[in-house]
Amino acid sequence: MSVSVFKRVNKKYFPSNYIFNPEWIVLGVNNVCNLHCKMCDVGTKNMESNFAQNLVGTHPINMPLELIKKIINHTAKYYPKTKLGYGFTEPLVYPSLIESLHYANTKNLFTSITTNALTLKHKAKQLVGAGLNELYISLDGPQDIHNEIRGHKKSFQKALEGIEELLKYENSPKISVFCVITEWNIGYLNEFLEVFKTYPLSQIGFMHTNFTPQDIADKHNEIWAHSYPATSSNMDEINIDNFDLELLWEEIKTIKNSTYKFPITFSPEIDSKEKLIEFYHRPEKIIGRMCNDIFSNIMIKSDGSVIPAHGRCYNIDIGNIYESSLKDIWNGQIIKRFRSTVSKNGGFLPACSRCCSAFN
């Protein structure tokens, strides 16, 4: 039996006794963002959602250096092949970023950063020197579209300058670009790809909007409010009825029939216009077989508290690095119970339906 098959069997039949190591430790290194994205609860200042609470709901604002070094030490000791992902909220403005990357590099750990790249140009040389392995850059369309969505008139230009600066170095990290599909950039996705056609990127990924409507949260909470409460998320400025799905489907077909120097992916991969309509207009319908992220990731916030998977998951405290080891938390009773509950309920809970983990 291959390892991948063994993992699937373990997840499905013995979820509370998962024997494999985490693939990612997601680091919520700070609670600030320097942009105001329309499709994000942090950008729209909806501080009541699980997503916003997971990203900016803890103190201190910046993860202390001694804490992130402790996380790095635990990862190197217990899970040396596990990757560290600086994910939230905007890692490039984290004061201890470079020092902590250097420290992780001395422990031979793989590191990645997810960023809006607003300050990338000024950090490029330091990131290369610190041994960063991968960089994931979030952009929302060609220049004017992106800048409007992000609330900054030069954010796209600055990101592009940062990418070009980073590519000057022979040992630069791999660079991938990800674009969230929204009502504002449909019709501009091909134009977006053309901007990067000569760039040596690892990939460009398009992500269908992750969202939780209030009615889905309400249905979820009828059953799970006391254990795993859900909230509406990323719906403040998004109107699903404004998504031109006819045009989007034509764009998807064109993109999939085009050839670029880098791979192009969609998450989820949708193979018909009917399925596309279903994704956006029937959010109660689950897509995917099961959540894999609760078996592969955990996220550590700036105060040392840990949640399952990453920022889009339920805001449940499964432990704290100040009080327990990374190994004990990964194998702790709270996350074991959560994995078992999710698995016994078909691989997802109702509010999981349009989270990216549902179809990774």
Long-range contacts (C-beta under 8 A, 24 or more apart in sequence): 7-295, 11-290, 11-292, 11-295, 11-339, 11-343, 12-290, 12-343, 15-295, 15-336, 15-339, 15-340, 15-342, 15-343, 15-344, 16-336, 16-337, 16-339, 16-340, 17-336, 18-295, 18-331, 18-336, 18-339, 20-295, 21-78, 21-79, 21-81, 21-82, 21-330, 22-79, 22-82, 22-296, 22-297, 22-298, 22-330, 23-82, 23-83, 23-296, 23-297, 24-82, 24-83, 24-84, 24-85, 24-296, 24-297, 25-71, 25-75, 25-79, 25-82, 25-83, 25-84, 25-85, 25-297, 25-298, 25-299, 25-300, 25-326, 26-85, 26-87, 26-88, 26-297, 26-298, 26-299, 26-300, 26-309, 26-310, 26-311, 27-63, 27-68, 27-71, 27-84, 27-85, 27-86, 27-87, 27-88, 27-91, 27-299, 27-300, 28-54, 28-55, 28-58, 28-63, 28-87, 28-88, 28-89, 28-299, 28-300, 28-301, 28-302, 28-311, 29-62, 29-63, 29-68, 29-86, 29-88, 29-91, 29-94, 29-96, 29-97, 29-100, 29-302, 30-61, 30-62, 30-63, 30-88, 30-89, 30-90, 30-91, 30-93, 30-94, 30-302, 31-55, 31-56, 31-57, 31-58, 31-59, 31-61, 31-62, 31-89, 31-302, 32-56, 32-61, 32-89, 32-90, 32-93, 33-89, 33-90, 33-116, 34-90, 34-93, 34-116, 34-118, 34-119, 34-152, 35-90, 35-116, 35-118, 35-150, 35-151, 35-152, 35-155, 36-150, 36-151, 36-152, 37-140, 37-149, 37-150, 37-151, 38-149, 38-151, 38-182, 38-184, 38-237, 38-238, 39-149, 39-180, 39-182, 39-209, 39-234, 39-237, 39-238, 40-234, 41-233, 41-234, 41-236, 42-89, 43-150, 43-151, 44-236, 44-237, 46-233, 46-236, 48-231, 49-231, 49-232, 49-233, 49-234, 50-229, 50-230, 50-231, 50-233, 50-312, 50-313, 50-314, 50-315, 51-231, 51-233, 51-234, 51-311, 51-312, 53-315, 54-88, 54-299, 54-301, 54-307, 54-310, 54-311, 54-312, 54-313, 54-315, 55-88, 55-89, 55-311, 56-89, 57-301, 57-315, 58-301, 58-302, 58-303, 58-305, 59-302, 59-303, 60-302, 60-303, 61-302, 62-94, 62-95, 62-96, 62-302, 63-94, 63-96, 63-300, 63-301, 63-302, 64-96, 65-96, 65-99, 65-100, 67-302, 67-304, 67-321, 67-322, 68-96, 68-100, 68-103, 69-100, 69-103, 70-321, 71-300, 71-321, 71-326, 72-100, 72-103, 72-104, 72-107, 72-109, 73-107, 74-321, 74-325, 74-326, 74-327, 75-107, 75-109, 75-326, 76-107, 76-108, 76-109, 78-325, 78-326, 78-327, 78-330, 79-326, 79-327, 79-330, 80-107, 80-108, 80-109, 81-110, 82-109, 82-110, 83-109, 83-110, 83-111, 83-112, 84-109, 84-110, 84-111, 84-112, 85-111, 85-112, 85-113, 85-114, 86-111, 86-112, 86-113, 86-114, 87-114, 87-299, 87-310, 87-311, 88-114, 88-299, 88-311, 90-115, 90-116, 90-118, 91-115, 92-116, 92-117, 92-118, 92-119, 92-120, 92-123, 93-119, 97-123, 98-123, 98-126, 98-127, 98-129, 98-130, 101-127, 101-130, 101-131, 101-132, 102-129, 102-130, 102-131, 104-131, 105-130, 105-131, 110-134, 112-136, 112-173, 114-138, 116-150, 116-155, 116-159, 117-158, 117-159, 117-162, 117-163, 118-152, 118-155, 118-158, 118-159, 118-162, 119-158, 119-162, 120-158, 120-159, 120-161, 120-162, 120-163, 120-165, 120-166, 121-158, 121-161, 121-162, 121-165, 123-162, 124-162, 124-165, 124-166, 124-168, 124-169, 124-172, 125-165, 125-169, 127-166, 127-173, 128-166, 128-169, 128-171, 128-172, 128-173, 132-173, 133-173, 133-174, 134-173, 134-174, 134-175, 134-176, 134-202, 135-166, 135-173, 135-174, 135-175, 135-176, 136-176, 136-177, 136-178, 137-163, 137-175, 137-176, 137-177, 137-178, 138-177, 138-178, 138-179, 138-180, 139-177, 139-178, 139-179, 139-192, 140-179, 140-180, 140-182, 140-184, 140-185, 141-179, 141-184, 141-185, 141-188, 141-189, 141-191, 141-192, 142-188, 142-191, 142-192, 142-195, 143-195, 145-184, 145-185, 145-188, 145-192, 146-185, 148-184, 149-182, 149-184, 149-185, 160-195, 163-199, 167-199, 167-200, 174-202, 175-199, 175-200, 175-201, 175-202, 176-201, 176-202, 176-203, 176-204, 176-205, 177-201, 177-203, 177-204, 177-205, 178-204, 178-205, 178-206, 178-207, 179-204, 179-205, 179-206, 179-207, 180-206, 180-207, 180-208, 180-209, 180-210, 181-206, 181-207, 181-208, 181-209, 181-248, 182-209, 182-238, 182-243, 183-238, 183-239, 183-240, 183-242, 183-243, 183-244, 186-243, 186-244, 186-247, 186-248, 186-251, 187-244, 187-247, 187-251, 189-251, 189-255, 190-251, 190-254, 190-255, 190-258, 193-255, 193-258, 193-260, 193-264, 196-262, 197-260, 197-261, 198-261, 199-261, 199-262, 200-261, 200-262, 201-261, 201-262, 202-262, 202-263, 203-262, 203-263, 203-264, 203-265, 204-260, 204-262, 204-263, 204-264, 204-265, 205-264, 205-265, 205-266, 205-267, 206-255, 206-264, 206-265, 206-266, 206-267, 207-266, 207-267, 207-356, 208-266, 208-267, 208-268, 208-270, 208-279, 208-280, 209-234, 209-238, 209-243, 209-280, 209-354, 210-234, 210-312, 210-354, 210-355, 210-356, 211-235, 211-238, 211-240, 211-283, 211-354, 212-283, 212-351, 212-353, 212-354, 212-355, 213-240, 213-283, 216-283, 216-284, 216-350, 216-351, 216-353, 216-354, 217-351, 219-284, 219-350, 220-349, 220-350, 220-351, 223-350, 224-349, 224-350, 224-351, 227-341, 228-314, 228-316, 228-338, 228-341, 228-349, 229-314, 229-315, 230-314, 230-349, 230-350, 230-351, 233-312, 240-280, 240-281, 243-280, 245-273, 245-276, 245-277, 245-280, 246-273, 248-276, 249-273, 249-276, 252-276, 267-356, 267-359, 267-360, 268-358, 268-359, 279-354, 283-353, 283-354, 284-350, 284-353, 285-353, 286-346, 286-347, 286-348, 286-352, 286-353, 286-358, 287-353, 287-354, 287-358, 287-359, 288-347, 288-348, 288-358, 288-359, 288-360, 289-347, 290-342, 290-343, 290-346, 290-347, 290-348, 291-342, 291-347, 291-348, 291-352, 291-355, 291-357, 291-358, 292-357, 292-360, 293-357, 293-360, 294-335, 294-338, 294-339, 294-342, 294-357, 295-339, 298-329, 298-330, 298-335, 308-335, 308-338, 309-357, 310-357, 312-355, 312-356, 312-357, 313-355, 313-357, 314-338, 314-351
